[in-house]
């Protein structure tokens, strides 16, 4: 597989990954320093909020994957993007409050939005891939898009990531 032969699907998959990648960065990388500078929350407390939210992301992603099997991929992708569009500003207002409890609630709101999207995305990418794509193609798409092990899991090859 070459990028020249499959540029359109790769660009489509990259476009699908933007919301999840940008949302993940904003929710889990940027917000730690933002909580410290905007709310003057100590670094240890900001990292506790972030660590708990990351721990809650895993079950959210798993449940979202199961729900996408039950209710479909498109409704969950639309739900998460609409929640992100409508809920981002109120969640940032919660995060801007000096209360640590409200900051945690705001972070968990982002966990819900990003978790639904990231739980649905791997199945969408694999199902949207042309039928002649094999596991190696999925690994290349994974490498180009996100570097995320879940694409290997949906392609049936968990060990492939360890050897890159």
NORURTA-V551805 format. One record per residue. N is the residue number from 1. BURIAL is I if it has 16 or more other ideal C-beta (glycine too) atoms within 10 Angstrom, else O. Layout:
n={N;N}
burial={BURIAL;BURIAL}
This chain:
n={1;2;3;4;5;6;7;8;9;10;11;12;13;14;15;16;17;18;19;20;21;22;23;24;25;26;27;28;29;30;31;32;33;34;35;36;37;38;39;40;41;42;43;44;45;46;47;48;49;50;51;52;53;54;55;56;57;58;59;60;61;62;63;64;65;66;67;68;69;70;71;72;73;74;75;76;77;78;79;80;81;82;83;84;85;86;87;88;89;90;91;92;93;94;95;96;97;98;99;100;101;102;103;104;105;106;107;108;109;110;111;112;113;114;115;116;117;118;119;120;121;122;123;124;125;126;127;128;129;130;131;132;133;134;135;136;137;138;139;140;141;142;143;144;145;146;147;148;149;150;151;152;153;154;155;156;157;158;159;160;161;162;163;164}
burial={O;O;O;O;O;I;O;O;I;I;O;O;I;O;O;I;I;O;I;I;I;O;I;I;O;I;I;I;O;O;I;I;O;I;I;I;O;O;I;O;I;O;O;O;O;I;O;O;I;I;O;O;I;O;O;I;I;O;O;I;I;O;O;I;I;O;I;I;O;O;O;O;I;O;O;I;I;O;I;I;O;O;I;I;O;O;I;I;O;O;I;I;O;I;I;O;O;O;O;I;O;O;I;I;O;I;I;I;I;I;I;I;I;I;I;I;I;I;I;I;I;I;I;I;I;I;O;O;I;O;O;O;I;O;O;O;I;I;I;I;I;I;O;O;I;I;O;I;O;I;I;I;I;I;I;O;O;O;O;I;I;O;O;O}
